C-alpha cells in the first residue's frame, strides 16, 4: 500500500501475481456507505423517486414508494448505497447498515441472516444462537463470513460498537439543520484490511507513517499478533520495491497474455466491455478443438481476475473461441461461474447468446480503475 499526493494505491499480491488493485482519490474520497442528513428537494411520483440535497453539487437519488411519507423540505437520514458514476447521481437508501468486522447492523429491520459462504449447518446454528442471546431489541443483523469460530465475547464487542455508532449518528442527525455528513466509512484500503486480515496474510507493507499508525490501531483491536505483519517502508515507492508496478502495467494493458500462449483483448465502451479470447501462440500437441477448449478454460480464470483488478462493472461480453461440442460449452460456463465466485462483487453469467457470445453482468459500484 502506498500513499501518493493525489491517491492511495493498494495492491493485493498472491504468489507474486496481482489479484486486486484498489485506488482511492485522496481529493475526492469514496462516498459509498457514508451516512448523511439530507433535505428532500424534489419528489417525482412518476418515477418513484425523490431528489435529496446531501451537500453535493448534484442532487442524490432516493427510490421511494407511494406509501412512503416523504415531503419536500423534509429532513431524512440516508446512506449512499451506490456511488455516482459518470453523469449518474449517487443512489441513496433509508435502510441504514453499519458494518463491523464480524457483524452488520441494520436497525430498521428485525431479521438475523448469515453469510452464504458459511456452509456448515452446525456453525450457522451456533452463530445465530449467540447473536440472538445479546440482540435483545431484535435488530436486523447480518453475520459475516469472518465470524466463523468467533466466541460470544468477540461478537458481543462488535455488536456493542455498532450500537454505539448508530446512537451517535442519530444524535448528530438531531443536532443542527441542513445537509450534513454524519458518518464517514473507512478509507478503501483501511476497510479492505479490516475486512480481510487473517492468518493467511503474510505481510502488509505501507509507505506512509500516518496510515501505518491507523492500520496498527485497527489490527490491535482485532488480534495483536497481526501487528507483526505490518512493515513500514516510509516514503519509498513500495510498488517498485516489491515489483508491483510491472505487474500492474502488464495486467492493465489492452492485450493480456495467458500462460499457454493464448491472449485476451479487452476493450471498453461507455455501454459495455468486450473481451475477445484468442489462441495466439498456443498450438501444443492437442487437436484444434481441444486447443480451443483448453485456451477458453484458461481464459475464464484470467477474465475473473481482470474484472476484479480493473473494477469493471455493468455488462461484459466475452467472445470465446468457438466450440462445437455441447459438453465443452456447458463446462466452459461452469468454469466461468466458478472463477467468478472468488469475487466479492456480485457477478452473474447470463448465458450464451445466439451468436455464441457469453454475457456477464457485474454490479457497478464506482468508476473502473482505468478512469
N, C-alpha and C positions, 0 to 999 in steps of 0.2 A: 504494500500500500504506500502510495506517495502523494504528498500534497504539493501542487504547483500553484502559481499565482492565481490562475483562473479556475482550476478544478482539482478535485481529489480523485485519483485513479486507483482502483483496486483490481488486481489480477489474482485469480484462483488457479493454481497450478497443481496438476496431478500427474505424477510420473513424467515430469518435465514437459507436460503438454498443457496448453491453456484450455481451461474448461469453462471459465466465466470471466467476464470483464465488466466492471462497474465504473462508470464515470459520472461524477456529480459536479455540476457547475457551482463554484463557490459563490458566485454572484447571484444567480437565480437558483436557489435551493429547491429541492423537490418538495412538493406540497401534498402528495398523496398521504392520507391518514391524518393530516392536520385537522384540528377542530376549531371552528370559528363561531362567533356570534355574528349572524348575518341579518340584513334587513331586506324583507321582500319588497321588490320594486315593481314587478310586472307579472301578472298572472295570465297565462294563456290556456283557458279551459279546452280549447280545440285540440291542442297537442299535449294536454295533461302535464303542464309544466309551469313552474314559477321561476322567474329570474331574480337572483338574490345578490345583493351587494355584500361581498365579504372583504372589501378593501382592495380588490384587484382592479386593474384598468378595465378588464372585461367582466361583465356580469356572469356569475356562475349559474349552472342549470340544475334545478331540483325537480325531479319527477314527482308529480302529485296525483292523487285520485280525487274524484268528486266528493268523496266522504271526508277528505282531509279539511280541517278547519283552519285554512290559511288565507290571510287577507293582506292586501297591500299595506306597507308600513309596519307590518308585524316583525318582531324580533324572533329569530329562530336559531336553535342550536343545531349546527350542521357539521358534517365531516366530508372531506373530499375523498371519494372512492375511485375517481378516475381523473388523472391529470389532464389539463388542457393540452391537446396535441394539435400543432399547426393552427388552423383557424377555429378549431373546436374549443368551446368553453369548458372549464372544469365541471365535472359532474359531481353533484352532492348527494348525500343521504342523511336522513334524520335518525337512522338506526346507528347510533354511536357504538364503535367497537374499540376496545383498548387491549393491546397485545402485550403480554408478558412473555417470559421465556417458556413457561410450561402451559399457560392458560391464556385464553382470550375472553375478556369480559364484554358481554352485550347486555347492558342493563334494561333495554326496552323489551326483551322477551324472557321467557322462563324455561327455555329448552337447554338441556345438557347434551351436547353432541361430542363426538370423539373422532379424531383423525382417522380417515380410511386406511392410512398406512400402518396403523396399529392393528395387526391381523389376529393376534392370539386372543381368543374369547375370554380366557381366564384373566388376562391382564386388562382387557377392556372393562370387564365387570369390576375388578379391583379398583381401577382408577375412578370409575363412575361412583362407586360406593364411597370412596374417600371424599370426593368433591361434594357429594350430597350431604356428607356429615357436617361440613362447615358452611355450606351455602344455605343458611337459614332463611334468607329472604327470597329464595328461589329465583335468582337472577340467571339470565342466559349465559352459558359458559361453553366454550369450545376447548376440549382437551387436546393439546398439540402433540405431535409425534415425539417431541423432546421429553414428554412427561413419562415415557416408558421407564419403569423401575424406580420412579421417584417415590420417596416416602411422604407421609402426611405433612411433615414439617416444611419441606420444600414447597409443596403445592399450596399449603395454607399461607406461607410467607408471600408467595407470588400473588395469591388471591387478595390478601390484605393490602398489598402495594397497589394493585389495580383499583380496589375500592377507594383507597385514599386519593389516588389520582383523579378518579371520577368525581369525588366530592369536591375537590379543589377546582375542577373545571366548572361544576355547577355554581360554585361560589363566585368564580370570576365572571360567569355569564350574567349574574345578577348585579355586578358592580359596573357602574357607568352606562353609557349609551353608545349606539353606533357600532359599525363593523369592528371586530376585534379578533386577533388570533388568540385563542385560549390555550391551545396545546400544540406544540410542535413535535412531530415524530422525530426519532433519532436520525442522524445522517445515514445515508445509504450504506456506507462502509461499516459504521458502528453497529447498525441494526443487523447487517449480514453476519458479523462476527458474533453478536449476542445470540442470534438465532441458530447459528451453525457450529459453534465451537463444541468440540467433543474430543475424545481420546485419540481419534484417527488423525487429527490435525497436528503436524509436526512442528510447524513454525509460523509465526506471524511477524513479518518484517515491516517496519514503519520508518519513514524518514522525517517525521515531524514530532517534536517533543510534546506539544500540546495534545495531539491526537494519541500519542503513546500513553500519556498520563490518563486520558479519558478511557481508553481501552483497558488499561491496567485496573482502573477503579471498577469497571464493569465485570472483568474477569474475577476480581477478588470477591465479588458478591455471588458469583456462580460457583467457582471452585478455585481456591487459592493456588492449587497445583498448576493451573493453566497459565499462571503468570510466567512460569519458566519458559513457556513457548514464545514469549514476546522478545523481539530483537529490535533495538533502536539503531538505525544507521542514519544519524542526524545529518540533514542537508545533503545527502547523497542521492544520486539517481539510482534508486534500488531496482528499477526496471532494467537498466543497463547492467547493473551489478549482478543480477540474477538471470541475465539473458532473456528477459521477458519481452523487451522491445521488438526483437526479431520475431518472436512467436506471434505478437500482435500484428505486426506488418504482414506476416505470412497468412495469418488467419483472416485478416480483413481485406485481402486483395480480391479482385473480381474473379480470378481463377484460383481454385483451391485444389491442390493435388491430393489424390488418395494414395495409400501405400502401394497398391497394386500397379500404379501407373495410370489409372483412370483419373478423371478430374471432374469438378463441378464448375459451372459458370453461374454466378449469382448476379442477377440484375434487378434493381428496384425501380418501380414506377410509383407514382402517387397513389394509385389504386391497389397495387398488389406487388408481390415479389415473385420472380420467376427463377427457378433453379433447374438448370439443364445438366443431365448426367451423361458423361461420355466415357468410352472405353480407353481412349488415348493410347498410351504405350503398352497397355496390358494385352498380351496375346496368350502367353502361357501354353500349356500342352492340352488344355481343355477344348471341347468343341465350341463353336461360335455361340450357341445358345447358353452353354454352361458359363462361358466367359462373361457374357452379358448379365447373366443371373448373379454371378459372384460379384461383379462390379456394382450392380444395383444394391445388393445386400450391404456391401461395404459403405456405399453412399448413404444408406439410412442412418448409420451412426454419425457420420460427418455432418449430415443435414441437421440432425437434432442438436449437435454441438454448435453449429453455426447459428442456428436460430437463437440459442442462449447467448452466445458471445456477442452477436450483433444486436441482440434485443429486438429482433424483427417480430412485429405483430401484424394482425389483420389476416388477409387471405394470401396464402403461399401456394403457388402452382409448381409442381415438380414434374419435369419431363424425363422420366426414367427411360433407359434404353428399352426398346420394345421387346416384350417377351411373348411367346406364343402359348406355352404350357399354362393351363389354368392353375395347376398346383403351384407353379413358380409365382404367379401373380398374387395368389392368396397368401403365400409365405412372405412375399415382399411387403404386403400391407401389415401383416402381423409383426414383422421385424421393425417396420417404421413406428408402429404404435408402441412397441416395447421400448424402442430407443427414446421416444418422447416422454416416457414415464418418469425419467430422471429430472424432467423439467418441472419446477415448482409452479411455473405459469401454466394455466390451463390451455392445453392444445388438443385438437380433435382432428383425426384423419377422416375426411368426409367421403372417401372412396375414390374409384377410378371413373373419370368421365368417359363419354362415348369416343372421344379422341385418344383415349389411353393416357390422359394426364391425371396425376394424383393431386387432390386438393386438400390442403391443411388449413384449419382456422386456428390462429394463436391469439389469445387475448392481448390486446394492445393497452399498455398502461402509461407509456410515455414515448417520447421520440426515440428512434433507434440510435445506436452508438454512432453511426456514420454522420448523423446530423449534428 
